[in-house]
């Protein structure tokens, strides 16, 4: 098991790209460790949790709320967890978001690490230190930025990952290609979902590449003052749609990507919207949705990227190069309403 350490402003994260959850015993003391996972993961991989205190939560974004956090904390108190305790989130983005948030607030902060089990978690959600919960339709509006002590990849969890979750994860991979890596975009055009699902070497390399894309951005701008904002490409509208229409994260991001492409076309003369739509459809992602434009705008204007009457919208100059554009809220409302 090879370890790579990534340093941030006041902490560091150890990465184990080709590991196994069995390696946890060499990273943490099981006596002081509490695993948080969801019911689906626990049911599919029960044996992997043997020897650890484990808290299971219901699966799904609708459970990424304060009520779930309160339940977890009550169980941790029952386990007599103290400041030496260590939380390990084993699951997809919902689990790692909640586990990191609980660890950040329990006894004013204890250590935590992640074993991401979904493609979305492996390439995006577990990386970067953003931990939080939803309030109503407002995604991730409450939370902390705090880096995990480690992230351990065990790709055997992908063996039980439903196809719909593979599709979900590819939205973030396509996003990374659009904003930072034109060569990756070409690879995605050349290959398809089935290729990556069947080819373990290819998916392992793809996961590492995308994790490193995000890690490099976060290292340069941990607290989202500049470059890290690029990672929000297609999430502004995407988040406004996700909980309102009960979409999977990847579906919402995909639709947001198309709209961001249209806005880029209008404001920056971007000319590659057809290529983006073609790749999204190739990986099973939606490119359109009938939605209430006013309701979407009403949620969007509460986005965390808003600055008074303007919002930092991430647009594309070309595939592989994105930029941060400050757009007035009224302009955003007008543009979204026009499509």
C-alpha positions in Angstrom: 0.0 0.0 0.0 1.6 3.2 -1.2 1.1 6.5 0.6 1.2 9.9 -1.0 0.9 13.0 1.3 -0.8 16.2 0.1 -0.1 19.3 2.2 -2.6 22.1 2.7 -2.5 25.4 4.5 -2.5 24.0 8.0 -2.9 20.3 7.6 -2.1 17.3 5.3 -4.0 14.3 3.9 -2.5 10.9 3.3 -3.7 9.3 0.1 -3.7 5.5 -0.4 -4.8 5.1 -4.1 -4.5 1.3 -4.4 -5.5 0.1 -1.0 -8.1 -2.0 0.8 -10.3 -1.3 3.7 -8.4 -4.1 5.4 -5.5 -1.6 5.5 -7.5 0.5 8.0 -5.9 -1.4 10.8 -2.5 0.0 9.8 -3.8 3.6 9.7 -6.1 3.9 12.7 -6.6 2.2 16.1 -9.8 0.2 15.8 -10.3 0.6 19.5 -10.9 4.3 19.1 -12.5 4.2 15.6 -16.1 4.7 14.7 -17.2 4.0 11.2 -20.1 5.8 9.6 -21.7 4.2 6.6 -25.1 3.8 4.9 -27.4 0.9 5.1 -26.8 -0.1 1.4 -23.0 -0.3 1.8 -23.2 -2.1 5.1 -25.6 -4.7 3.7 -23.5 -5.3 0.7 -20.1 -5.5 2.5 -21.0 -6.4 6.1 -17.8 -8.5 6.6 -15.6 -5.5 5.9 -16.9 -3.7 9.0 -16.1 -6.5 11.5 -14.1 -5.3 14.5 -15.3 -1.7 14.3 -18.0 0.2 16.1 -20.3 1.1 13.1 -23.1 3.6 12.8 -25.4 3.1 9.8 -27.6 5.8 8.3 -30.3 5.7 5.6 -28.9 6.1 2.1 -29.7 9.1 -0.1 -29.3 12.9 -0.3 -32.6 13.4 1.5 -30.9 12.1 4.7 -28.0 14.6 4.5 -29.7 16.8 7.1 -29.2 17.9 10.7 -31.6 15.2 12.0 -29.2 12.5 10.8 -26.3 14.3 12.4 -28.1 14.4 15.7 -28.8 10.7 15.5 -25.1 10.0 14.8 -23.9 12.2 17.7 -26.3 10.5 20.1 -24.9 7.1 19.1 -21.3 8.4 19.5 -22.1 9.5 23.0 -23.5 6.0 23.6 -20.1 4.7 22.4 -18.4 7.1 24.9 -16.5 8.7 22.0 -14.0 11.3 23.2 -11.3 13.5 21.6 -9.1 10.5 20.9 -11.8 9.0 18.8 -11.4 8.8 15.1 -14.3 8.8 12.6 -14.1 7.0 9.3 -16.7 7.7 6.6 -17.2 4.7 4.4 -19.5 5.5 1.5 -20.4 7.9 -1.2 -20.6 11.7 -1.1 -23.5 11.8 1.3 -21.7 9.7 3.9 -18.4 11.5 3.6 -20.0 14.9 3.8 -21.9 13.9 6.9 -18.9 12.1 8.5 -16.6 15.1 8.0 -19.2 17.4 9.3 -19.9 15.3 12.5 -16.2 15.0 13.1 -15.8 18.8 12.7 -18.4 19.6 15.4 -18.2 16.7 17.8 -16.4 17.9 21.0 -15.3 20.9 18.8 -13.5 18.7 16.4 -11.9 15.2 16.2 -9.9 13.4 13.5 -11.5 11.7 10.5 -10.7 9.9 7.3 -12.6 8.5 4.3 -13.0 5.3 2.4 -15.0 6.5 -0.6 -17.1 3.7 -2.2 -18.8 5.4 -5.2 -17.2 6.7 -8.4 -18.4 10.2 -7.5 -16.9 9.9 -4.1 -13.6 8.7 -5.4 -13.1 11.4 -8.0 -14.7 14.4 -6.2 -16.9 14.3 -3.1 -14.3 12.9 -0.6 -11.6 15.3 -1.8 -11.0 18.9 -0.7 -12.2 19.2 2.8 -15.7 20.5 2.2 -18.1 18.8 4.7 -21.7 19.7 5.3 -25.4 19.2 5.1 -28.4 20.5 3.3 -31.3 22.6 4.6 -34.4 22.1 2.6 -33.6 22.6 -1.1 -30.4 24.5 -0.3 -27.4 22.2 -1.0 -24.4 22.2 1.4 -25.4 25.5 2.9 -24.2 24.5 6.4 -20.7 23.0 6.9 -17.0 23.3 7.5 -13.8 23.2 5.4 -11.6 20.8 7.1 -9.3 18.3 5.5 -9.5 14.5 6.3 -6.4 12.9 7.8 -6.5 10.3 5.1 -8.4 9.0 2.1 -8.2 5.3 1.3 -9.2 3.9 -2.0 -10.6 0.4 -2.2 -11.9 -0.2 -5.7 -13.5 -3.5 -4.8 -16.5 -1.4 -3.6 -17.1 -0.6 -7.3 -18.0 -4.3 -7.9 -21.4 -3.7 -6.3 -21.9 -0.2 -7.5 -25.1 0.1 -9.6 -24.7 1.4 -13.2 -26.7 4.5 -12.3 -24.0 5.4 -9.8 -21.3 4.9 -12.4 -23.2 7.4 -14.6 -23.5 9.7 -11.6 -19.8 9.8 -11.1 -18.9 10.5 -14.8 -20.6 13.9 -14.6 -17.8 15.1 -12.3 -15.2 13.5 -14.5 -16.6 15.3 -17.6 -16.6 18.5 -15.6 -12.9 18.1 -14.8 -12.1 17.6 -18.4 -14.1 20.6 -19.5 -12.4 23.0 -17.1 -8.8 21.6 -16.9 -7.9 18.8 -19.3 -8.7 18.8 -23.0 -6.8 15.5 -23.4 -9.0 13.8 -20.9 -12.0 15.1 -22.8 -10.6 13.4 -26.0 -10.2 10.1 -24.0 -13.9 10.4 -22.9 -14.9 10.9 -26.5 -12.9 7.9 -27.6 -14.1 5.5 -24.9 -17.5 4.9 -23.3 -19.1 3.8 -20.0 -18.9 0.1 -20.7 -15.2 0.4 -21.4 -14.4 1.9 -18.0 -16.8 -0.4 -16.1 -15.1 -3.5 -17.6 -11.4 -2.3 -17.6 -10.0 -2.2 -14.1 -6.7 -0.7 -15.1 -8.4 2.1 -17.1 -10.8 3.0 -14.3 -8.0 3.0 -11.7 -6.0 5.4 -13.8 -9.0 7.6 -14.5 -9.8 7.8 -10.8 -6.3 8.8 -9.9 -6.1 11.4 -12.7 -9.3 13.0 -11.6 -8.4 12.9 -7.9 -5.1 14.6 -8.7 -6.8 17.3 -10.8 -9.0 18.2 -7.8 -6.2 17.9 -5.3 -3.9 20.2 -7.3 -6.6 22.8 -7.4 -7.4 22.6 -3.7 -3.7 22.7 -2.7 -3.4 26.1 -4.5 -6.6 27.5 -3.2 -8.0 25.6 -0.2 -10.5 28.1 0.9 -11.9 29.0 -2.5 -10.6 32.5 -2.9 -9.6 32.1 -6.6 -8.7 29.0 -8.6 -10.9 26.5 -6.6 -14.0 28.4 -7.8 -13.4 26.7 -11.1 -14.5 23.4 -9.6 -18.0 24.9 -9.2 -18.4 24.8 -13.0 -22.1 23.7 -13.7 -22.9 23.5 -10.0 -24.6 26.9 -9.6 -27.7 25.9 -11.6 -27.1 22.2 -10.9 -27.5 22.6 -7.1 -30.6 24.8 -7.7 -32.2 21.9 -9.5 -30.9 18.9 -7.6 -33.1 18.9 -4.5 -36.0 20.7 -6.0 -36.5 18.0 -8.6 -35.0 15.1 -6.6 -32.2 14.6 -9.2 -29.1 12.6 -8.6 -26.1 14.9 -8.3 -24.6 13.9 -11.6 -27.9 14.5 -13.4 -28.2 18.0 -12.0 -24.5 18.7 -12.8 -25.0 17.5 -16.3 -28.0 19.8 -16.9 -26.0 22.6 -15.3 -23.1 21.9 -17.6 -25.2 22.4 -20.7 -26.6 25.7 -19.4 -23.1 26.8 -18.4 -22.1 26.0 -22.0 -25.0 28.1 -23.4 -24.1 31.0 -21.1 -20.4 30.7 -22.2 -21.6 30.7 -25.8 -23.5 33.9 -25.2 -20.9 35.8 -23.1 -17.5 34.3 -24.2 -18.3 33.0 -27.7 -17.7 29.4 -26.7 -18.3 27.1 -29.6 -18.2 23.6 -28.3 -21.6 23.0 -26.7 -22.5 20.2 -29.2 -19.3 18.3 -28.2 -20.2 18.6 -24.5 -23.8 17.4 -25.0 -22.6 14.5 -27.1 -20.2 13.3 -24.4 -22.8 13.7 -21.6 -25.3 11.6 -23.6 -22.6 9.0 -24.4 -22.2 8.4 -20.6 -25.9 8.2 -20.0 -26.4 11.7 -18.6 -29.3 14.1 -19.3 -28.8 17.3 -21.2 -32.2 18.9 -20.7 -35.0 19.2 -18.2 -38.3 21.0 -18.1 -38.1 23.1 -14.9 -39.7 26.2 -13.4 -37.1 28.9 -14.3 -38.3 31.3 -11.6 -38.1 28.7 -8.8 -34.7 27.6 -10.0 -33.5 31.2 -10.0 -34.9 31.8 -6.5 -32.8 29.0 -5.1 -29.8 29.9 -7.3 -29.6 33.4 -5.9 -29.0 32.0 -2.4 -25.9 30.1 -3.7 -22.8 30.3 -1.6 -20.9 31.9 -4.6 -23.1 35.0 -4.5 -21.5 38.3 -3.6 -24.3 40.8 -3.0 -26.0 41.4 -6.3 -23.5 39.4 -8.4 -22.5 35.7 -8.6 -19.2 34.2 -9.6 -20.3 32.0 -12.6 -17.8 29.5 -14.0 -17.8 29.6 -17.8 -15.7 28.0 -20.6 -13.4 29.7 -23.0 -12.8 26.4 -24.7 -12.8 22.8 -23.6 -9.9 22.5 -21.1 -9.9 26.1 -20.1 -12.5 27.8 -17.8 -12.7 31.2 -16.3 -14.5 32.9 -13.4 -16.9 35.6 -14.5 -18.8 37.9 -12.2 -22.4 38.2 -13.5 -25.2 40.2 -12.0 -28.1 38.2 -10.6 -30.5 40.0 -13.0 -28.3 39.0 -15.9 -28.3 35.4 -14.8 -32.1 35.4 -14.4 -32.5 36.8 -17.9 -30.1 34.3 -19.6 -31.6 31.3 -17.9 -35.1 32.4 -18.7 -34.1 32.8 -22.4 -33.3 29.1 -22.9 
